[in-house]
């Protein structure tokens, strides 16, 4: 028997760690998505998507134990299958590439904006649900592919109007660190990945805690530091500089948390002194398709989350001004003119003018106030004179300027 729910006990709050998108929030979200799409497509990347539900086994092999054991929303469906709300997109795109690899034409440049879920403590810059731009290049090895991926990251920031002085790109070679510590860790891949996971947490814990963790897992403190960047990292920095991207630095502390990264890794950092932090990042993952027991396909990619980039835009006062989707509000002097107003609205919409009609029967002054509060830029009042003559006075609310026109010229007045 279904248990009755006390309506008074149902909260109006959303689930902890997720967000409701009211129209103003949605407008900002759509702006972020539009910059993402424009930037990715300017480099020739095509959009793809997939279901938010994936078999749990997809993440057990390559995402890293912290993600699977502590941060996924996993459950059994009604058929007894273990499924997970995707915490990241890279395993999904790897699965898709592996499934169609015989018919796909390489190299492949794809992007997506998936909805992702992670069970972690909500805080500034982190929620339990977010959207993320994923950009991936499959089928190319070498310098130019890695440089292209970092270049896209750079131009994303620029297209959000963020100056070079406000952010820095740190790069490192994860493969180089693995080579440095491999002997000390008996060439044990599991130990090496655990070590790199600890280094990734270095910025979140004290040096004392880091050393204690190393002793706990490895019986000693192991150093990964070298005095100079490896040659490949130097080449990347030099190549980026040739193309005007000069806010790039080598940083051996950048390793990324996912165990599937195999080579160059990078992170974009906010230079804000009050909140210096990593904004997004990525790297090369040439072995990810191994979990499907198919031939190796080299890959490099990154992900940028909507929560962090919105915080940055807010910090630097770069959030867009939210405007009404309506361009014109038709005020009606009394109910007998509503049919005429509706016919006008249809004609205006056919001409590409987003039009709203007032049905409230309030005084015209109140109707105009409503339009103004909702940031609708133009109003027209329909009464007996307008119905008789077909002449309309369009008022621009921001300036108070009135323009007399006819219904067939309305789009010219509004879109000039």
WONOR-V667097 format. One record per run of one state. SS is the DSSP state (helix for helix, strand for strand, loop for the rest). FROM is the first residue (numbers start at 1). TO is the last residue. Records with the same first field share a line. If there is no record, write none. Layout:
# WONOR-V667097
SS=FROM-TO / FROM-TO
This chain:
# WONOR-V667097
loop=1-6 / 10-22 / 43-45 / 48-52 / 56-56 / 61-64 / 71-72 / 77-81 / 86-89 / 101-107 / 118-122 / 124-125 / 127-128 / 139-142 / 160-163 / 182-188 / 201-206 / 219-230 / 243-247 / 251-263 / 271-276 / 285-287 / 293-298 / 316-327 / 333-334 / 351-354 / 358-363 / 374-377 / 383-383 / 390-390 / 397-401 / 416-416
helix=7-9 / 23-42 / 57-60 / 65-70 / 90-100 / 143-159 / 164-166 / 174-181 / 189-200 / 207-218 / 231-242 / 288-292 / 306-315 / 335-350 / 364-373 / 384-389 / 407-415
strand=46-47 / 53-55 / 73-76 / 82-85 / 108-117 / 123-123 / 126-126 / 129-138 / 167-173 / 248-250 / 264-270 / 277-284 / 299-305 / 328-332 / 355-357 / 378-382 / 391-396 / 402-406
